[in-house]
């Protein structure tokens, strides 16, 4: 969610058949601001994602509709439409939104399927994460776009991919 003001959130889905301990796995969100090649903010993740469940990290000043779905909040520097976001764990980079080291101007994509002032939800048919943050990013390839401040799907991911038995990697089905 990249909405108005501080209405920002990231949802992580665990498609595996086992719970994932985020702290024990070294899971973190890293934000690469304005085309930077190094992270400008890192949020270490805590808690457990149940098998098939989600974990929502929200800005601490987000709207109540977002905070009600959040398992974790952080009020540090968050992202805008031109910032890359990385999900990492002890095993390395698991998923990337954007392209590290590239400033796309205001956003990647266009219209509702862009990273600025929209909500993006990964398509139910996308069965693998995008772990290479050096490649060109086109949100329309993996994401559906929704209007600014659309929070209704937050906290519940739909997937047609089936399950995975590797609890160490919550992005790979």
TIRO-2110 file (N, C-alpha, C; in Angstrom, 1 decimal):
// TIRO-2110
0.9, -1.2, 0.0, N, 1, A
0.0, 0.0, 0.0, CA, 1, A
0.9, 1.2, 0.0, C, 1, A
0.7, 2.1, -1.0, N, 2, A
1.4, 3.4, -1.0, CA, 2, A
0.4, 4.4, -1.2, C, 2, A
-0.3, 4.7, -0.1, N, 3, A
-1.4, 5.6, -0.1, CA, 3, A
-1.1, 7.0, 0.3, C, 3, A
-2.2, 7.8, 0.6, N, 4, A
-2.0, 9.1, 1.0, CA, 4, A
-1.3, 9.2, 2.4, C, 4, A
-0.6, 10.3, 2.6, N, 5, A
0.1, 10.6, 3.9, CA, 5, A
0.9, 9.4, 4.3, C, 5, A
0.7, 8.9, 5.5, N, 6, A
1.4, 7.7, 6.0, CA, 6, A
0.7, 6.4, 5.8, C, 6, A
-0.2, 6.3, 4.9, N, 7, A
-0.9, 5.1, 4.7, CA, 7, A
-0.1, 4.2, 3.8, C, 7, A
0.9, 3.5, 4.5, N, 8, A
1.8, 2.7, 3.8, CA, 8, A
1.9, 1.4, 4.5, C, 8, A
1.9, 0.3, 3.8, N, 9, A
2.0, -1.1, 4.4, CA, 9, A
2.6, -2.0, 3.4, C, 9, A
3.3, -3.1, 3.9, N, 10, A
3.8, -4.2, 3.1, CA, 10, A
3.2, -5.4, 3.7, C, 10, A
2.6, -6.3, 2.9, N, 11, A
2.1, -7.6, 3.3, CA, 11, A
3.0, -8.7, 2.8, C, 11, A
3.4, -9.6, 3.7, N, 12, A
4.2, -10.8, 3.3, CA, 12, A
3.4, -12.0, 3.5, C, 12, A
3.3, -12.8, 2.5, N, 13, A
2.5, -14.1, 2.5, CA, 13, A
3.4, -15.3, 2.7, C, 13, A
3.0, -16.2, 3.5, N, 14, A
3.7, -17.5, 3.7, CA, 14, A
2.9, -18.6, 3.0, C, 14, A
3.3, -19.0, 1.8, N, 15, A
2.6, -20.0, 1.1, CA, 15, A
3.0, -21.5, 1.6, C, 15, A
3.8, -21.6, 2.5, N, 16, A
4.3, -22.9, 3.0, CA, 16, A
3.4, -23.6, 3.9, C, 16, A
3.6, -24.8, 4.2, N, 17, A
2.8, -25.6, 5.0, CA, 17, A
3.3, -25.6, 6.5, C, 17, A
4.2, -24.7, 6.8, N, 18, A
4.7, -24.6, 8.2, CA, 18, A
4.8, -23.1, 8.5, C, 18, A
4.7, -22.8, 9.8, N, 19, A
4.9, -21.5, 10.3, CA, 19, A
6.3, -21.0, 10.1, C, 19, A
6.5, -19.7, 9.9, N, 20, A
7.8, -19.1, 9.7, CA, 20, A
8.1, -18.1, 10.9, C, 20, A
9.2, -18.3, 11.6, N, 21, A
9.6, -17.4, 12.7, CA, 21, A
10.5, -16.3, 12.0, C, 21, A
9.9, -15.1, 11.9, N, 22, A
10.6, -14.1, 11.1, CA, 22, A
11.9, -13.7, 11.8, C, 22, A
12.0, -13.5, 13.1, N, 23, A
13.2, -13.1, 13.8, CA, 23, A
14.3, -14.2, 13.7, C, 23, A
13.9, -15.4, 13.9, N, 24, A
14.9, -16.5, 13.8, CA, 24, A
15.5, -16.6, 12.4, C, 24, A
14.6, -16.3, 11.4, N, 25, A
15.1, -16.4, 10.0, CA, 25, A
15.8, -15.2, 9.5, C, 25, A
15.9, -14.2, 10.3, N, 26, A
16.6, -13.0, 9.9, CA, 26, A
15.9, -12.2, 8.9, C, 26, A
14.6, -12.2, 8.9, N, 27, A
13.8, -11.5, 7.9, CA, 27, A
13.8, -10.0, 8.1, C, 27, A
13.9, -9.2, 7.1, N, 28, A
13.9, -7.8, 7.2, CA, 28, A
13.4, -7.2, 5.9, C, 28, A
12.8, -6.0, 6.0, N, 29, A
12.5, -5.2, 4.8, CA, 29, A
13.5, -4.1, 4.7, C, 29, A
14.0, -3.9, 3.5, N, 30, A
15.0, -2.9, 3.2, CA, 30, A
14.4, -1.9, 2.2, C, 30, A
14.6, -0.6, 2.4, N, 31, A
14.1, 0.4, 1.5, CA, 31, A
15.3, 1.1, 0.9, C, 31, A
15.3, 1.1, -0.4, N, 32, A
16.4, 1.8, -1.2, CA, 32, A
15.7, 3.0, -1.9, C, 32, A
16.1, 4.2, -1.3, N, 33, A
15.4, 5.4, -1.6, CA, 33, A
16.0, 6.1, -2.9, C, 33, A
15.1, 6.6, -3.8, N, 34, A
15.5, 7.4, -4.9, CA, 34, A
16.7, 6.9, -5.7, C, 34, A
16.7, 5.6, -6.0, N, 35, A
17.7, 5.1, -6.9, CA, 35, A
19.0, 4.7, -6.2, C, 35, A
19.0, 4.7, -4.8, N, 36, A
20.2, 4.4, -4.1, CA, 36, A
20.6, 2.9, -4.3, C, 36, A
21.8, 2.6, -4.2, N, 37, A
22.3, 1.2, -4.3, CA, 37, A
22.5, 0.6, -2.9, C, 37, A
22.3, 1.4, -1.9, N, 38, A
22.4, 0.8, -0.5, CA, 38, A
21.1, 1.2, 0.2, C, 38, A
20.7, 0.3, 1.2, N, 39, A
19.4, 0.5, 1.9, CA, 39, A
19.5, 1.8, 2.8, C, 39, A
18.5, 2.6, 2.7, N, 40, A
18.4, 3.8, 3.6, CA, 40, A
17.6, 3.5, 4.9, C, 40, A
16.9, 2.4, 4.9, N, 41, A
16.1, 2.0, 6.1, CA, 41, A
15.9, 0.5, 6.1, C, 41, A
16.1, -0.1, 7.2, N, 42, A
15.9, -1.5, 7.4, CA, 42, A
14.9, -1.7, 8.6, C, 42, A
13.9, -2.5, 8.3, N, 43, A
13.0, -2.9, 9.4, CA, 43, A
13.2, -4.4, 9.6, C, 43, A
13.7, -4.8, 10.8, N, 44, A
13.8, -6.2, 11.1, CA, 44, A
12.5, -6.7, 11.5, C, 44, A
12.1, -7.8, 11.0, N, 45, A
10.7, -8.4, 11.2, CA, 45, A
10.7, -9.3, 12.4, C, 45, A
9.6, -9.2, 13.1, N, 46, A
9.4, -10.1, 14.3, CA, 46, A
8.1, -10.8, 14.2, C, 46, A
7.9, -11.8, 15.0, N, 47, A
6.6, -12.5, 15.0, CA, 47, A
6.7, -13.8, 14.1, C, 47, A
5.6, -14.4, 14.0, N, 48, A
5.5, -15.7, 13.2, CA, 48, A
4.4, -15.5, 12.2, C, 48, A
4.7, -16.0, 11.0, N, 49, A
3.6, -16.1, 10.0, CA, 49, A
3.1, -17.5, 10.0, C, 49, A
1.9, -17.7, 10.2, N, 50, A
1.3, -19.1, 10.2, CA, 50, A
1.3, -19.6, 8.8, C, 50, A
1.3, -20.9, 8.7, N, 51, A
1.2, -21.6, 7.3, CA, 51, A
0.1, -21.0, 6.6, C, 51, A
0.3, -20.5, 5.4, N, 52, A
-0.7, -19.9, 4.5, CA, 52, A
-1.1, -18.5, 4.9, C, 52, A
-0.5, -18.0, 6.0, N, 53, A
-0.9, -16.7, 6.5, CA, 53, A
-0.2, -15.5, 6.0, C, 53, A
-0.4, -14.3, 6.5, N, 54, A
0.2, -13.1, 6.1, CA, 54, A
0.8, -12.4, 7.3, C, 54, A
1.7, -11.5, 7.1, N, 55, A
2.2, -10.6, 8.1, CA, 55, A
2.3, -9.2, 7.5, C, 55, A
1.6, -8.3, 8.1, N, 56, A
1.5, -6.9, 7.6, CA, 56, A
2.3, -6.0, 8.5, C, 56, A
3.2, -5.3, 7.8, N, 57, A
4.0, -4.3, 8.4, CA, 57, A
3.5, -2.9, 7.9, C, 57, A
3.1, -2.0, 8.9, N, 58, A
2.5, -0.8, 8.5, CA, 58, A
3.3, 0.4, 9.1, C, 58, A
3.1, 1.5, 8.5, N, 59, A
3.7, 2.8, 9.1, CA, 59, A
2.9, 3.0, 10.4, C, 59, A
3.5, 3.4, 11.4, N, 60, A
2.9, 3.6, 12.7, CA, 60, A
1.8, 4.7, 12.7, C, 60, A
1.8, 5.6, 11.8, N, 61, A
0.8, 6.6, 11.7, CA, 61, A
-0.2, 6.4, 10.6, C, 61, A
-0.3, 5.2, 10.1, N, 62, A
-1.3, 4.8, 9.0, CA, 62, A
-2.7, 4.9, 9.6, C, 62, A
-3.7, 4.9, 8.7, N, 63, A
-5.1, 4.9, 9.0, CA, 63, A
-5.4, 3.7, 9.8, C, 63, A
-6.4, 3.8, 10.7, N, 64, A
-6.9, 2.7, 11.5, CA, 64, A
-7.2, 1.4, 10.7, C, 64, A
-7.7, 1.6, 9.5, N, 65, A
-8.0, 0.4, 8.7, CA, 65, A
-6.8, -0.4, 8.3, C, 65, A
-5.6, 0.2, 8.2, N, 66, A
-4.4, -0.5, 8.0, CA, 66, A
-3.8, -1.0, 9.3, C, 66, A
-3.8, -0.2, 10.3, N, 67, A
-3.2, -0.6, 11.6, CA, 67, A
-4.0, -1.8, 12.2, C, 67, A
-5.3, -1.9, 12.0, N, 68, A
-6.1, -3.0, 12.4, CA, 68, A
-5.6, -4.3, 11.8, C, 68, A
-5.0, -4.3, 10.7, N, 69, A
-4.5, -5.5, 10.0, CA, 69, A
-3.0, -5.8, 10.3, C, 69, A
-2.3, -4.8, 10.9, N, 70, A
-0.9, -4.9, 11.1, CA, 70, A
-0.5, -5.8, 12.2, C, 70, A
0.6, -6.6, 12.0, N, 71, A
1.2, -7.4, 13.1, CA, 71, A
2.4, -6.6, 13.6, C, 71, A
2.9, -5.6, 12.8, N, 72, A
4.1, -4.9, 13.2, CA, 72, A
4.0, -3.5, 12.6, C, 72, A
4.5, -2.5, 13.4, N, 73, A
4.5, -1.1, 12.9, CA, 73, A
5.9, -0.6, 13.0, C, 73, A
6.2, 0.5, 12.2, N, 74, A
7.4, 1.2, 12.3, CA, 74, A
7.2, 2.6, 11.7, C, 74, A
7.7, 3.6, 12.4, N, 75, A
7.4, 4.9, 12.0, CA, 75, A
8.7, 5.6, 11.5, C, 75, A
9.7, 4.8, 11.1, N, 76, A
10.8, 5.4, 10.4, CA, 76, A
10.5, 5.9, 9.0, C, 76, A
11.6, 6.1, 8.2, N, 77, A
11.4, 6.5, 6.8, CA, 77, A
10.8, 5.3, 6.0, C, 77, A
9.7, 5.6, 5.3, N, 78, A
9.1, 4.6, 4.5, CA, 78, A
9.3, 4.9, 3.0, C, 78, A
8.6, 4.3, 2.2, N, 79, A
8.8, 4.4, 0.7, CA, 79, A
7.8, 5.3, 0.0, C, 79, A
8.2, 5.7, -1.1, N, 80, A
7.3, 6.4, -2.1, CA, 80, A
7.4, 5.6, -3.4, C, 80, A
6.7, 6.1, -4.4, N, 81, A
6.6, 5.3, -5.6, CA, 81, A
7.9, 5.1, -6.4, C, 81, A
9.0, 5.8, -6.0, N, 82, A
10.2, 5.6, -6.8, CA, 82, A
11.3, 4.9, -5.9, C, 82, A
10.9, 4.2, -4.9, N, 83, A
11.8, 3.5, -4.0, CA, 83, A
11.7, 2.0, -4.2, C, 83, A
12.8, 1.3, -4.2, N, 84, A
12.8, -0.1, -4.2, CA, 84, A
12.7, -0.7, -2.8, C, 84, A
12.0, -1.8, -2.7, N, 85, A
11.7, -2.5, -1.4, CA, 85, A
12.2, -3.9, -1.5, C, 85, A
13.0, -4.4, -0.6, N, 86, A
13.5, -5.7, -0.6, CA, 86, A
13.1, -6.5, 0.6, C, 86, A
12.7, -7.7, 0.5, N, 87, A
12.5, -8.7, 1.6, CA, 87, A
13.7, -9.6, 1.6, C, 87, A
14.4, -9.6, 2.7, N, 88, A
15.6, -10.4, 2.9, CA, 88, A
15.4, -11.4, 4.1, C, 88, A
16.2, -12.4, 4.1, N, 89, A
16.3, -13.3, 5.2, CA, 89, A
17.7, -13.8, 5.3, C, 89, A
18.0, -14.7, 6.2, N, 90, A
19.3, -15.2, 6.4, CA, 90, A
19.8, -15.9, 5.1, C, 90, A
18.9, -16.3, 4.3, N, 91, A
19.4, -17.0, 3.0, CA, 91, A
19.6, -16.0, 1.9, C, 91, A
19.3, -14.7, 2.1, N, 92, A
19.5, -13.7, 1.0, CA, 92, A
18.3, -13.0, 0.6, C, 92, A
18.3, -12.4, -0.6, N, 93, A
17.1, -11.6, -1.1, CA, 93, A
16.1, -12.6, -1.5, C, 93, A
14.8, -12.4, -1.0, N, 94, A
13.7, -13.2, -1.3, CA, 94, A
12.8, -12.6, -2.3, C, 94, A
12.6, -11.3, -2.3, N, 95, A
11.6, -10.6, -3.1, CA, 95, A
12.0, -9.1, -3.2, C, 95, A
11.7, -8.5, -4.4, N, 96, A
12.0, -7.1, -4.6, CA, 96, A
10.9, -6.5, -5.4, C, 96, A
10.5, -5.3, -4.9, N, 97, A
9.6, -4.4, -5.6, CA, 97, A
10.4, -3.3, -6.1, C, 97, A
10.4, -3.0, -7.4, N, 98, A
11.3, -1.9, -7.9, CA, 98, A
12.6, -2.5, -8.5, C, 98, A
13.5, -1.6, -8.7, N, 99, A
14.9, -2.0, -9.2, CA, 99, A
15.9, -1.2, -8.4, C, 99, A
16.7, -1.9, -7.7, N, 100, A
17.7, -1.4, -6.8, CA, 100, A
18.7, -0.6, -7.7, C, 100, A
19.1, 0.6, -7.2, N, 101, A
20.0, 1.5, -7.9, CA, 101, A
19.5, 2.3, -9.1, C, 101, A
18.1, 2.2, -9.3, N, 102, A
17.5, 2.9, -10.4, CA, 102, A
16.4, 3.8, -9.9, C, 102, A
16.5, 5.1, -10.3, N, 103, A
15.4, 6.0, -9.9, CA, 103, A
14.5, 6.1, -11.2, C, 103, A
13.3, 5.6, -11.1, N, 104, A
12.4, 5.6, -12.3, CA, 104, A
11.7, 7.0, -12.6, C, 104, A
12.0, 8.0, -11.8, N, 105, A
11.3, 9.3, -11.8, CA, 105, A
10.3, 9.2, -10.7, C, 105, A
9.0, 9.2, -11.0, N, 106, A
8.0, 9.2, -9.9, CA, 106, A
7.6, 7.8, -9.5, C, 106, A
7.7, 6.9, -10.5, N, 107, A
7.1, 5.5, -10.2, CA, 107, A
7.5, 4.5, -11.3, C, 107, A
7.3, 3.3, -10.9, N, 108, A
7.4, 2.2, -11.9, CA, 108, A
6.0, 1.9, -12.3, C, 108, A
5.8, 1.6, -13.6, N, 109, A
4.5, 1.3, -14.1, CA, 109, A
3.7, 2.5, -14.5, C, 109, A
2.4, 2.3, -14.7, N, 110, A
1.5, 3.4, -15.1, CA, 110, A
0.1, 3.2, -14.6, C, 110, A
-0.6, 4.2, -14.5, N, 111, A
-2.0, 4.1, -14.1, CA, 111, A
-2.2, 3.4, -12.7, C, 111, A
-3.2, 2.6, -12.6, N, 112, A
-3.4, 1.9, -11.3, CA, 112, A
-2.3, 0.9, -11.0, C, 112, A
-1.6, 0.4, -12.0, N, 113, A
-0.6, -0.6, -11.8, CA, 113, A
0.8, 0.1, -11.8, C, 113, A
0.9, 1.1, -10.9, N, 114, A
2.1, 1.8, -10.7, CA, 114, A
2.4, 1.8, -9.2, C, 114, A
3.7, 2.1, -8.9, N, 115, A
4.1, 2.1, -7.5, CA, 115, A
3.9, 3.4, -6.8, C, 115, A
3.3, 4.4, -7.4, N, 116, A
3.1, 5.7, -6.7, CA, 116, A
1.6, 5.8, -6.5, C, 116, A
1.3, 6.1, -5.2, N, 117, A
-0.1, 6.4, -4.8, CA, 117, A
-1.1, 5.3, -5.1, C, 117, A
-0.7, 4.1, -5.1, N, 118, A
-1.7, 3.0, -5.4, CA, 118, A
-1.4, 1.8, -4.5, C, 118, A
-2.4, 0.9, -4.5, N, 119, A
-2.2, -0.4, -3.8, CA, 119, A
-1.9, -1.4, -4.8, C, 119, A
-0.9, -2.2, -4.6, N, 120, A
-0.5, -3.3, -5.5, CA, 120, A
-0.7, -4.6, -4.7, C, 120, A
-1.4, -5.6, -5.4, N, 121, A
-1.6, -6.9, -4.8, CA, 121, A
-1.0, -7.9, -5.8, C, 121, A
-0.1, -8.8, -5.4, N, 122, A
0.5, -9.8, -6.3, CA, 122, A
-0.6, -10.6, -6.8, C, 122, A
-0.6, -10.9, -8.1, N, 123, A
-1.6, -11.7, -8.8, CA, 123, A
-1.6, -13.1, -8.2, C, 123, A
-2.8, -13.6, -8.1, N, 124, A
-3.0, -15.0, -7.6, CA, 124, A
-2.2, -16.0, -8.4, C, 124, A
-1.9, -15.8, -9.6, N, 125, A
-1.3, -16.8, -10.5, CA, 125, A
0.3, -16.7, -10.4, C, 125, A
0.8, -15.7, -9.7, N, 126, A
2.3, -15.5, -9.7, CA, 126, A
2.7, -16.5, -8.5, C, 126, A
3.6, -17.4, -8.9, N, 127, A
3.9, -18.5, -8.0, CA, 127, A
5.4, -18.5, -7.6, C, 127, A
6.1, -17.4, -8.0, N, 128, A
7.5, -17.3, -7.5, CA, 128, A
7.8, -15.8, -7.3, C, 128, A
8.7, -15.6, -6.3, N, 129, A
9.0, -14.2, -6.0, CA, 129, A
10.0, -13.7, -7.1, C, 129, A
10.2, -12.4, -7.0, N, 130, A
11.2, -11.7, -7.9, CA, 130, A
12.4, -11.4, -7.0, C, 130, A
13.4, -12.2, -7.0, N, 131, A
14.5, -12.1, -6.1, CA, 131, A
15.7, -11.3, -6.7, C, 131, A
15.6, -11.0, -8.0, N, 132, A
16.7, -10.2, -8.6, CA, 132, A
16.4, -8.8, -8.7, C, 132, A
16.9, -8.0, -7.8, N, 133, A
16.6, -6.5, -7.8, CA, 133, A
17.3, -5.7, -8.8, C, 133, A
18.2, -6.4, -9.6, N, 134, A
19.0, -5.6, -10.6, CA, 134, A
18.3, -5.6, -12.0, C, 134, A
17.2, -6.4, -12.1, N, 135, A
16.5, -6.4, -13.4, CA, 135, A
15.4, -5.4, -13.5, C, 135, A
15.1, -5.1, -14.8, N, 136, A
14.0, -4.1, -15.0, CA, 136, A
12.7, -4.5, -14.3, C, 136, A
12.0, -3.6, -13.7, N, 137, A
10.8, -3.9, -13.0, CA, 137, A
9.6, -3.3, -13.7, C, 137, A
8.6, -4.2, -14.0, N, 138, A
7.4, -3.8, -14.6, CA, 138, A
6.3, -4.4, -13.7, C, 138, A
5.6, -3.5, -12.9, N, 139, A
4.7, -4.1, -11.9, CA, 139, A
3.5, -4.8, -12.6, C, 139, A
3.1, -4.5, -13.8, N, 140, A
2.0, -5.1, -14.5, CA, 140, A
2.3, -6.6, -14.7, C, 140, A
3.5, -7.0, -14.7, N, 141, A
3.9, -8.4, -14.9, CA, 141, A
3.4, -9.3, -13.8, C, 141, A
3.4, -8.8, -12.6, N, 142, A
3.1, -9.6, -11.4, CA, 142, A
2.1, -9.1, -10.4, C, 142, A
1.6, -7.9, -10.7, N, 143, A
0.8, -7.2, -9.7, CA, 143, A
-0.5, -6.7, -10.3, C, 143, A
-1.6, -6.6, -9.6, N, 144, A
-2.8, -6.0, -9.9, CA, 144, A
-2.8, -4.6, -9.2, C, 144, A
-3.3, -3.6, -9.8, N, 145, A
-3.3, -2.3, -9.2, CA, 145, A
-4.7, -1.9, -8.7, C, 145, A
-4.7, -1.1, -7.6, N, 146, A
-6.0, -0.6, -7.0, CA, 146, A
-5.7, 0.8, -6.6, C, 146, A
-6.8, 1.6, -6.5, N, 147, A
-6.7, 3.0, -6.2, CA, 147, A
-6.0, 3.3, -4.9, C, 147, A
-5.7, 4.6, -4.8, N, 148, A
-5.1, 5.1, -3.6, CA, 148, A
-5.9, 4.8, -2.4, C, 148, A
-5.3, 4.3, -1.3, N, 149, A
-6.0, 4.0, 0.0, CA, 149, A
-7.0, 2.9, -0.1, C, 149, A
-6.8, 1.9, -1.0, N, 150, A
-7.6, 0.7, -1.1, CA, 150, A
-6.9, -0.3, -0.2, C, 150, A
-7.6, -0.5, 1.0, N, 151, A
-7.0, -1.4, 2.0, CA, 151, A
-7.8, -2.7, 2.2, C, 151, A
-8.9, -2.9, 1.5, N, 152, A
-9.8, -4.0, 1.7, CA, 152, A
-9.2, -5.4, 1.6, C, 152, A
-8.2, -5.6, 0.8, N, 153, A
-7.6, -6.9, 0.7, CA, 153, A
-6.4, -7.1, 1.6, C, 153, A
-6.0, -6.1, 2.4, N, 154, A
-4.9, -6.2, 3.2, CA, 154, A
-5.0, -7.3, 4.3, C, 154, A
-4.0, -8.2, 4.5, N, 155, A
-4.1, -9.2, 5.5, CA, 155, A
-4.6, -10.5, 5.0, C, 155, A
-4.9, -10.7, 3.7, N, 156, A
-5.3, -12.0, 3.2, CA, 156, A
-4.9, -12.1, 1.7, C, 156, A
-4.0, -13.0, 1.4, N, 157, A
-3.5, -13.1, 0.1, CA, 157, A
-4.2, -14.4, -0.5, C, 157, A
-4.6, -14.3, -1.8, N, 158, A
-5.2, -15.4, -2.5, CA, 158, A
-4.1, -15.9, -3.5, C, 158, A
-3.9, -17.2, -3.6, N, 159, A
-3.0, -17.8, -4.5, CA, 159, A
-3.6, -19.0, -5.1, C, 159, A
-3.3, -19.2, -6.4, N, 160, A
-3.8, -20.4, -7.1, CA, 160, A
-2.6, -21.4, -7.3, C, 160, A
-1.5, -21.2, -6.5, N, 161, A
-0.3, -21.9, -6.8, CA, 161, A
-0.1, -23.2, -6.0, C, 161, A
-0.8, -23.4, -5.0, N, 162, A
-0.6, -24.6, -4.1, CA, 162, A
0.4, -24.2, -3.1, C, 162, A
0.8, -25.2, -2.3, N, 163, A
1.7, -24.9, -1.1, CA, 163, A
3.1, -25.4, -1.4, C, 163, A
3.9, -25.0, -0.5, N, 164, A
5.4, -25.4, -0.5, CA, 164, A
5.7, -25.9, 0.9, C, 164, A
6.7, -26.8, 0.9, N, 165, A
7.0, -27.4, 2.2, CA, 165, A
8.3, -26.8, 2.8, C, 165, A
8.8, -25.7, 2.2, N, 166, A
10.1, -25.1, 2.7, CA, 166, A
9.7, -23.9, 3.5, C, 166, A
9.7, -24.0, 4.8, N, 167, A
9.3, -22.9, 5.6, CA, 167, A
10.4, -21.8, 5.7, C, 167, A
11.5, -22.0, 5.2, N, 168, A
12.6, -21.0, 5.2, CA, 168, A
12.4, -20.0, 4.2, C, 168, A
11.5, -20.1, 3.2, N, 169, A
11.4, -19.1, 2.2, CA, 169, A
9.9, -18.9, 2.0, C, 169, A
9.4, -17.8, 2.6, N, 170, A
7.9, -17.6, 2.5, CA, 170, A
7.4, -17.0, 1.2, C, 170, A
8.3, -16.7, 0.3, N, 171, A
7.8, -16.2, -1.0, CA, 171, A
7.8, -17.2, -2.1, C, 171, A
8.5, -18.3, -1.9, N, 172, A
8.5, -19.3, -3.0, CA, 172, A
7.4, -20.4, -2.7, C, 172, A
6.5, -20.6, -3.6, N, 173, A
5.4, -21.6, -3.4, CA, 173, A
6.0, -23.0, -3.5, C, 173, A
END
